[in-house]
Amino acid sequence: AAEMRTNRRVKNILSAAAHVRDATTVELAPGEVIFQQGDRSGAFYVIESGEVQMSLKPEGQPDAEPIPVRRYNVGDCFGASGLLQGDSVRRNTATAVTPVKLKVIPHKTFKVMLKDDEFLQAGLRAKSIMQNRQDSESMSD
């Protein structure tokens, strides 16, 4: 229930952010990389159409094949790394699976919008911790 409330709050903020002048829209072809594991974080993404695959390489194994860990679809959002204190690099690689249309919201804009919402900040932290655990479990399967 708490995750649903957090997701609802995130979607409300994203809906407002989508109308902010700093938000842009990008379209990508299948196979195009949105960001790579290890890149500096700078934006939050909302999928308007299409599907995105998140994958990661095990730490210390740069030549390893990426392991798929999660897929996002229409209405989903991703790219929270960098929004939380001490979290400034991408933990995963995001790749378009199908033709994708994304709303891109710079972190600086998103941070201004959520700075007074402590509940949402706590929800994002909890969601980030849960996703890290799920990613770790995916890698150990």
Backbone as JSON Lines, residues from 0, in Angstrom:
{"i":0,"aa":"A","n":[0.82,-1.19,0.0],"ca":[0.0,0.0,0.0],"c":[0.87,1.27,0.0]}
{"i":1,"aa":"A","n":[1.95,1.22,0.8],"ca":[2.84,2.39,0.86],"c":[3.5,2.63,-0.49]}
{"i":2,"aa":"E","n":[3.89,1.54,-1.17],"ca":[4.51,1.68,-2.49],"c":[3.52,2.28,-3.49]}
{"i":3,"aa":"M","n":[2.26,1.89,-3.39],"ca":[1.23,2.44,-4.3],"c":[1.06,3.94,-4.05]}
{"i":4,"aa":"R","n":[1.06,4.35,-2.77],"ca":[0.93,5.78,-2.46],"c":[2.13,6.55,-2.99]}
{"i":5,"aa":"T","n":[3.34,5.97,-2.82],"ca":[4.54,6.63,-3.33],"c":[4.47,6.75,-4.84]}
{"i":6,"aa":"N","n":[4.1,5.67,-5.52],"ca":[3.99,5.72,-6.98],"c":[2.97,6.76,-7.42]}
{"i":7,"aa":"R","n":[1.84,6.86,-6.68],"ca":[0.82,7.84,-7.02],"c":[1.38,9.26,-6.86]}
{"i":8,"aa":"R","n":[2.12,9.5,-5.78],"ca":[2.72,10.83,-5.56],"c":[3.76,11.13,-6.64]}
{"i":9,"aa":"V","n":[4.58,10.14,-6.98],"ca":[5.57,10.34,-8.03],"c":[4.86,10.69,-9.33]}
{"i":10,"aa":"K","n":[3.81,9.96,-9.68],"ca":[3.08,10.23,-10.92],"c":[2.45,11.62,-10.9]}
{"i":11,"aa":"N","n":[1.95,12.08,-9.75],"ca":[1.4,13.43,-9.65],"c":[2.48,14.48,-9.9]}
{"i":12,"aa":"I","n":[3.65,14.28,-9.3],"ca":[4.75,15.23,-9.5],"c":[5.2,15.19,-10.96]}
{"i":13,"aa":"L","n":[5.29,13.97,-11.51],"ca":[5.7,13.85,-12.91],"c":[4.71,14.51,-13.85]}
{"i":14,"aa":"S","n":[3.44,14.37,-13.53],"ca":[2.42,15.0,-14.36],"c":[2.62,16.52,-14.36]}
{"i":15,"aa":"A","n":[2.88,17.08,-13.18],"ca":[3.15,18.52,-13.1],"c":[4.46,18.86,-13.8]}
{"i":16,"aa":"A","n":[5.47,18.02,-13.62],"ca":[6.78,18.28,-14.21],"c":[6.73,18.22,-15.73]}
{"i":17,"aa":"A","n":[5.85,17.41,-16.27],"ca":[5.75,17.26,-17.72],"c":[5.4,18.58,-18.39]}
{"i":18,"aa":"H","n":[4.81,19.48,-17.62],"ca":[4.42,20.77,-18.19],"c":[5.44,21.87,-17.9]}
{"i":19,"aa":"V","n":[6.51,21.5,-17.19],"ca":[7.56,22.46,-16.87],"c":[8.42,22.65,-18.13]}
{"i":20,"aa":"R","n":[8.88,23.87,-18.34],"ca":[9.62,24.16,-19.57],"c":[10.92,23.38,-19.69]}
{"i":21,"aa":"D","n":[11.47,22.91,-18.57],"ca":[12.73,22.16,-18.61],"c":[12.55,20.73,-19.1]}
{"i":22,"aa":"A","n":[11.33,20.21,-19.05],"ca":[11.08,18.83,-19.49],"c":[11.12,18.77,-21.01]}
{"i":23,"aa":"T","n":[11.74,17.7,-21.53],"ca":[11.81,17.51,-22.98],"c":[11.28,16.12,-23.31]}
{"i":24,"aa":"T","n":[11.05,15.89,-24.58],"ca":[10.62,14.58,-25.05],"c":[11.65,14.06,-26.03]}
{"i":25,"aa":"V","n":[12.03,12.78,-25.89],"ca":[12.95,12.17,-26.83],"c":[12.33,10.88,-27.35]}
{"i":26,"aa":"E","n":[12.68,10.55,-28.58],"ca":[12.24,9.3,-29.17],"c":[13.47,8.48,-29.54]}
{"i":27,"aa":"L","n":[13.43,7.19,-29.22],"ca":[14.56,6.31,-29.45],"c":[14.12,5.06,-30.2]}
{"i":28,"aa":"A","n":[15.03,4.53,-30.99],"ca":[14.79,3.29,-31.72],"c":[15.18,2.1,-30.85]}
{"i":29,"aa":"P","n":[14.65,0.92,-31.16],"ca":[15.05,-0.27,-30.41],"c":[16.57,-0.45,-30.42]}
{"i":30,"aa":"G","n":[17.12,-0.77,-29.26],"ca":[18.56,-0.97,-29.14],"c":[19.33,0.27,-28.74]}
{"i":31,"aa":"E","n":[18.7,1.44,-28.83],"ca":[19.41,2.67,-28.42],"c":[19.53,2.72,-26.9]}
{"i":32,"aa":"V","n":[20.71,3.13,-26.44],"ca":[20.99,3.21,-25.0],"c":[20.61,4.6,-24.5]}
{"i":33,"aa":"I","n":[19.84,4.63,-23.43],"ca":[19.41,5.88,-22.81],"c":[20.51,6.38,-21.88]}
{"i":34,"aa":"F","n":[21.01,5.48,-21.04],"ca":[22.19,5.75,-20.21],"c":[22.85,4.43,-19.87]}
{"i":35,"aa":"Q","n":[24.13,4.52,-19.49],"ca":[24.89,3.31,-19.17],"c":[25.25,3.26,-17.68]}
{"i":36,"aa":"Q","n":[25.38,2.06,-17.19],"ca":[25.83,1.83,-15.82],"c":[27.14,2.59,-15.63]}
{"i":37,"aa":"G","n":[27.19,3.38,-14.54],"ca":[28.39,4.15,-14.25],"c":[28.33,5.6,-14.73]}
{"i":38,"aa":"D","n":[27.39,5.92,-15.65],"ca":[27.23,7.31,-16.11],"c":[26.78,8.18,-14.93]}
{"i":39,"aa":"R","n":[27.12,9.46,-14.99],"ca":[26.59,10.4,-14.0],"c":[25.1,10.58,-14.24]}
{"i":40,"aa":"S","n":[24.35,10.67,-13.15],"ca":[22.9,10.86,-13.23],"c":[22.6,12.32,-13.54]}
{"i":41,"aa":"G","n":[21.52,12.53,-14.28],"ca":[21.16,13.92,-14.57],"c":[19.69,14.12,-14.86]}
{"i":42,"aa":"A","n":[18.94,13.04,-15.08],"ca":[17.54,13.2,-15.43],"c":[16.71,12.02,-14.95]}
{"i":43,"aa":"F","n":[15.43,12.27,-14.86],"ca":[14.42,11.3,-14.48],"c":[13.57,11.09,-15.73]}
{"i":44,"aa":"Y","n":[13.08,9.88,-15.96],"ca":[12.38,9.56,-17.21],"c":[11.0,8.98,-16.95]}
{"i":45,"aa":"V","n":[10.05,9.34,-17.82],"ca":[8.71,8.76,-17.81],"c":[8.48,8.2,-19.2]}
{"i":46,"aa":"I","n":[8.03,6.95,-19.27],"ca":[7.78,6.32,-20.57],"c":[6.4,6.7,-21.07]}
{"i":47,"aa":"E","n":[6.37,7.4,-22.2],"ca":[5.09,7.77,-22.82],"c":[4.62,6.69,-23.78]}
{"i":48,"aa":"S","n":[5.56,6.0,-24.42],"ca":[5.23,4.84,-25.25],"c":[6.47,3.97,-25.37]}
{"i":49,"aa":"G","n":[6.23,2.66,-25.53],"ca":[7.33,1.73,-25.71],"c":[7.74,1.02,-24.44]}
{"i":50,"aa":"E","n":[8.92,0.38,-24.51],"ca":[9.41,-0.44,-23.42],"c":[10.92,-0.25,-23.28]}
{"i":51,"aa":"V","n":[11.39,-0.21,-22.03],"ca":[12.8,-0.02,-21.71],"c":[13.28,-1.18,-20.84]}
{"i":52,"aa":"Q","n":[14.45,-1.71,-21.18],"ca":[15.08,-2.8,-20.42],"c":[16.21,-2.24,-19.57]}
{"i":53,"aa":"M","n":[16.21,-2.57,-18.29],"ca":[17.31,-2.22,-17.41],"c":[18.19,-3.46,-17.28]}
{"i":54,"aa":"S","n":[19.5,-3.27,-17.36],"ca":[20.43,-4.38,-17.19],"c":[21.66,-3.88,-16.46]}
{"i":55,"aa":"L","n":[22.43,-4.81,-15.93],"ca":[23.66,-4.39,-15.26],"c":[24.72,-5.46,-15.38]}
{"i":56,"aa":"K","n":[25.95,-5.02,-15.24],"ca":[27.11,-5.93,-15.25],"c":[27.57,-6.1,-13.81]}
{"i":57,"aa":"P","n":[27.97,-7.31,-13.46],"ca":[28.48,-7.52,-12.1],"c":[29.69,-6.62,-11.83]}
{"i":58,"aa":"E","n":[29.77,-6.1,-10.6],"ca":[30.91,-5.24,-10.24],"c":[32.22,-5.98,-10.44]}
{"i":59,"aa":"G","n":[33.2,-5.26,-10.97],"ca":[34.52,-5.82,-11.17],"c":[34.62,-6.75,-12.38]}
{"i":60,"aa":"Q","n":[33.56,-6.81,-13.19],"ca":[33.56,-7.66,-14.39],"c":[33.13,-6.86,-15.61]}
{"i":61,"aa":"P","n":[33.95,-5.89,-16.03],"ca":[33.56,-4.99,-17.12],"c":[33.32,-5.71,-18.45]}
{"i":62,"aa":"D","n":[33.89,-6.9,-18.64],"ca":[33.72,-7.63,-19.9],"c":[32.54,-8.6,-19.86]}
{"i":63,"aa":"A","n":[31.87,-8.7,-18.72],"ca":[30.75,-9.62,-18.59],"c":[29.56,-9.13,-19.42]}
{"i":64,"aa":"E","n":[28.72,-10.07,-19.84],"ca":[27.49,-9.72,-20.54],"c":[26.54,-9.05,-19.54]}
{"i":65,"aa":"P","n":[25.81,-8.02,-19.97],"ca":[24.83,-7.39,-19.06],"c":[23.72,-8.38,-18.7]}
{"i":66,"aa":"I","n":[23.27,-8.3,-17.47],"ca":[22.19,-9.16,-16.99],"c":[20.9,-8.34,-16.93]}
{"i":67,"aa":"P","n":[19.85,-8.75,-17.67],"ca":[18.57,-8.03,-17.58],"c":[18.0,-8.15,-16.17]}
{"i":68,"aa":"V","n":[17.57,-7.02,-15.62],"ca":[17.03,-7.05,-14.26],"c":[15.6,-6.52,-14.16]}
{"i":69,"aa":"R","n":[15.15,-5.73,-15.13],"ca":[13.82,-5.13,-15.02],"c":[13.4,-4.53,-16.36]}
{"i":70,"aa":"R","n":[12.09,-4.52,-16.6],"ca":[11.54,-3.84,-17.78],"c":[10.53,-2.81,-17.33]}
{"i":71,"aa":"Y","n":[10.52,-1.69,-18.02],"ca":[9.56,-0.63,-17.75],"c":[8.7,-0.42,-18.99]}
{"i":72,"aa":"N","n":[7.42,-0.1,-18.75],"ca":[6.46,0.1,-19.83],"c":[5.79,1.46,-19.71]}
{"i":73,"aa":"V","n":[4.82,1.71,-20.56],"ca":[4.09,2.98,-20.6],"c":[3.61,3.38,-19.2]}
{"i":74,"aa":"G","n":[3.91,4.63,-18.83],"ca":[3.5,5.16,-17.53],"c":[4.52,4.94,-16.43]}
{"i":75,"aa":"D","n":[5.46,4.02,-16.65],"ca":[6.5,3.77,-15.65],"c":[7.54,4.89,-15.68]}
{"i":76,"aa":"C","n":[8.22,5.06,-14.56],"ca":[9.29,6.05,-14.48],"c":[10.55,5.39,-13.94]}
{"i":77,"aa":"F","n":[11.68,5.94,-14.33],"ca":[12.97,5.42,-13.88],"c":[13.99,6.55,-13.92]}
{"i":78,"aa":"G","n":[15.15,6.3,-13.34],"ca":[16.21,7.32,-13.32],"c":[16.3,8.07,-12.02]}
{"i":79,"aa":"A","n":[15.84,7.46,-10.93],"ca":[15.88,8.14,-9.63],"c":[17.28,8.25,-9.07]}
{"i":80,"aa":"S","n":[18.22,7.41,-9.55],"ca":[19.58,7.54,-9.02],"c":[20.07,8.94,-9.33]}
{"i":81,"aa":"G","n":[20.62,9.57,-8.35],"ca":[21.04,10.96,-8.49],"c":[20.11,11.91,-7.77]}
{"i":82,"aa":"L","n":[18.89,11.45,-7.48],"ca":[17.95,12.3,-6.75],"c":[18.21,12.23,-5.25]}
{"i":83,"aa":"L","n":[18.78,11.12,-4.83],"ca":[19.01,10.92,-3.4],"c":[20.43,11.3,-3.04]}
{"i":84,"aa":"Q","n":[20.59,11.84,-1.84],"ca":[21.9,12.26,-1.34],"c":[22.9,11.12,-1.45]}
{"i":85,"aa":"G","n":[24.08,11.38,-2.01],"ca":[25.14,10.39,-2.1],"c":[24.96,9.37,-3.22]}
{"i":86,"aa":"D","n":[24.03,9.62,-4.12],"ca":[23.72,8.67,-5.19],"c":[23.79,9.43,-6.51]}
{"i":87,"aa":"S","n":[24.95,9.45,-7.15],"ca":[25.09,10.31,-8.32],"c":[25.43,9.58,-9.62]}
{"i":88,"aa":"V","n":[25.52,8.25,-9.58],"ca":[25.83,7.51,-10.8],"c":[24.76,6.44,-11.06]}
{"i":89,"aa":"R","n":[24.64,6.11,-12.32],"ca":[23.67,5.1,-12.74],"c":[24.13,3.71,-12.31]}
{"i":90,"aa":"R","n":[23.21,2.96,-11.72],"ca":[23.52,1.59,-11.3],"c":[23.23,0.59,-12.41]}
{"i":91,"aa":"N","n":[22.43,0.99,-13.39],"ca":[22.01,0.1,-14.48],"c":[22.25,0.76,-15.82]}
{"i":92,"aa":"T","n":[22.1,-0.03,-16.87],"ca":[22.07,0.49,-18.24],"c":[20.63,0.4,-18.7]}
{"i":93,"aa":"A","n":[20.12,1.48,-19.28],"ca":[18.75,1.52,-19.79],"c":[18.8,1.51,-21.31]}
{"i":94,"aa":"T","n":[18.07,0.57,-21.92],"ca":[18.08,0.4,-23.37],"c":[16.65,0.3,-23.88]}
{"i":95,"aa":"A","n":[16.36,0.97,-24.99],"ca":[15.04,0.87,-25.61],"c":[14.87,-0.53,-26.19]}
{"i":96,"aa":"V","n":[13.77,-1.18,-25.85],"ca":[13.47,-2.51,-26.38],"c":[12.64,-2.37,-27.66]}
{"i":97,"aa":"T","n":[11.72,-1.42,-27.64],"ca":[10.85,-1.11,-28.77],"c":[11.06,0.36,-29.1]}
{"i":98,"aa":"P","n":[10.42,0.9,-30.15],"ca":[10.48,2.35,-30.3],"c":[9.93,2.99,-29.02]}
{"i":99,"aa":"V","n":[10.66,3.94,-28.47],"ca":[10.32,4.52,-27.17],"c":[10.2,6.04,-27.27]}
{"i":100,"aa":"K","n":[9.19,6.56,-26.57],"ca":[9.05,8.01,-26.42],"c":[9.12,8.28,-24.92]}
{"i":101,"aa":"L","n":[10.09,9.12,-24.52],"ca":[10.33,9.41,-23.12],"c":[10.16,10.89,-22.81]}
{"i":102,"aa":"K","n":[9.6,11.18,-21.66],"ca":[9.61,12.53,-21.11],"c":[10.84,12.57,-20.21]}
{"i":103,"aa":"V","n":[11.71,13.54,-20.44],"ca":[12.97,13.66,-19.71],"c":[12.87,14.9,-18.81]}
{"i":104,"aa":"I","n":[13.03,14.66,-17.52],"ca":[12.92,15.75,-16.53],"c":[14.26,15.86,-15.82]}
{"i":105,"aa":"P","n":[14.95,16.99,-16.0],"ca":[16.25,17.16,-15.34],"c":[16.12,17.01,-13.82]}
{"i":106,"aa":"H","n":[17.11,16.38,-13.2],"ca":[17.06,16.2,-11.75],"c":[16.89,17.52,-11.01]}
{"i":107,"aa":"K","n":[17.53,18.57,-11.47],"ca":[17.42,19.84,-10.74],"c":[15.97,20.31,-10.7]}
{"i":108,"aa":"T","n":[15.22,20.1,-11.77],"ca":[13.81,20.47,-11.79],"c":[13.01,19.57,-10.87]}
{"i":109,"aa":"F","n":[13.28,18.27,-10.96],"ca":[12.54,17.31,-10.14],"c":[12.81,17.55,-8.65]}
{"i":110,"aa":"K","n":[14.07,17.84,-8.29],"ca":[14.41,18.08,-6.88],"c":[13.65,19.27,-6.32]}
{"i":111,"aa":"V","n":[13.5,20.32,-7.1],"ca":[12.76,21.5,-6.65],"c":[11.31,21.11,-6.37]}
{"i":112,"aa":"M","n":[10.76,20.26,-7.22],"ca":[9.37,19.88,-7.08],"c":[9.12,18.98,-5.87]}
{"i":113,"aa":"L","n":[10.11,18.19,-5.46],"ca":[9.86,17.28,-4.34],"c":[10.53,17.7,-3.04]}
{"i":114,"aa":"K","n":[11.21,18.85,-3.03],"ca":[11.99,19.23,-1.84],"c":[11.14,19.37,-0.58]}
{"i":115,"aa":"D","n":[9.87,19.74,-0.71],"ca":[9.03,19.91,0.47],"c":[8.18,18.68,0.78]}
{"i":116,"aa":"D","n":[8.37,17.61,0.03],"ca":[7.55,16.41,0.21],"c":[8.39,15.31,0.84]}
{"i":117,"aa":"E","n":[8.48,15.32,2.18],"ca":[9.31,14.35,2.89],"c":[8.81,12.93,2.7]}
{"i":118,"aa":"F","n":[7.5,12.75,2.59],"ca":[6.93,11.42,2.38],"c":[7.43,10.84,1.06]}
{"i":119,"aa":"L","n":[7.41,11.66,0.03],"ca":[7.86,11.2,-1.28],"c":[9.36,10.91,-1.26]}
{"i":120,"aa":"Q","n":[10.14,11.75,-0.61],"ca":[11.58,11.5,-0.51],"c":[11.84,10.15,0.17]}
{"i":121,"aa":"A","n":[11.12,9.87,1.26],"ca":[11.28,8.59,1.96],"c":[10.85,7.44,1.06]}
{"i":122,"aa":"G","n":[9.79,7.63,0.3],"ca":[9.33,6.6,-0.63],"c":[10.34,6.31,-1.71]}
{"i":123,"aa":"L","n":[10.97,7.34,-2.24],"ca":[11.99,7.14,-3.27],"c":[13.19,6.39,-2.71]}
{"i":124,"aa":"R","n":[13.58,6.73,-1.47],"ca":[14.69,6.01,-0.83],"c":[14.33,4.53,-0.65]}
{"i":125,"aa":"A","n":[13.11,4.27,-0.17],"ca":[12.68,2.88,0.04],"c":[12.62,2.13,-1.28]}
{"i":126,"aa":"K","n":[12.11,2.78,-2.32],"ca":[12.01,2.14,-3.63],"c":[13.4,1.84,-4.18]}
{"i":127,"aa":"S","n":[14.33,2.75,-3.99],"ca":[15.7,2.55,-4.44],"c":[16.34,1.37,-3.73]}
{"i":128,"aa":"I","n":[16.13,1.25,-2.42],"ca":[16.68,0.13,-1.65],"c":[16.08,-1.18,-2.14]}
{"i":129,"aa":"M","n":[14.74,-1.2,-2.36],"ca":[14.09,-2.43,-2.84],"c":[14.61,-2.83,-4.21]}
{"i":130,"aa":"Q","n":[14.8,-1.87,-5.1],"ca":[15.29,-2.18,-6.44],"c":[16.71,-2.7,-6.39]}
{"i":131,"aa":"N","n":[17.55,-2.13,-5.52],"ca":[18.92,-2.63,-5.37],"c":[18.91,-4.09,-4.91]}
{"i":132,"aa":"R","n":[18.02,-4.42,-3.97],"ca":[17.92,-5.8,-3.5],"c":[17.48,-6.72,-4.63]}
{"i":133,"aa":"Q","n":[16.46,-6.29,-5.39],"ca":[15.96,-7.11,-6.49],"c":[17.06,-7.31,-7.54]}
{"i":134,"aa":"D","n":[17.82,-6.26,-7.84],"ca":[18.9,-6.37,-8.8],"c":[19.95,-7.37,-8.3]}
{"i":135,"aa":"S","n":[20.29,-7.31,-7.02],"ca":[21.27,-8.23,-6.46],"c":[20.77,-9.67,-6.54]}
{"i":136,"aa":"E","n":[19.48,-9.86,-6.26],"ca":[18.9,-11.2,-6.34],"c":[18.91,-11.71,-7.79]}
{"i":137,"aa":"S","n":[18.63,-10.84,-8.75],"ca":[18.65,-11.22,-10.16],"c":[20.04,-11.68,-10.58]}
{"i":138,"aa":"M","n":[21.05,-11.02,-10.03],"ca":[22.42,-11.35,-10.41],"c":[22.87,-12.67,-9.8]}
{"i":139,"aa":"S","n":[22.25,-13.07,-8.68],"ca":[22.68,-14.31,-8.03],"c":[21.9,-15.53,-8.52]}
{"i":140,"aa":"D","n":[20.88,-15.32,-9.35],"ca":[20.09,-16.45,-9.89],"c":[20.88,-17.26,-10.89]}
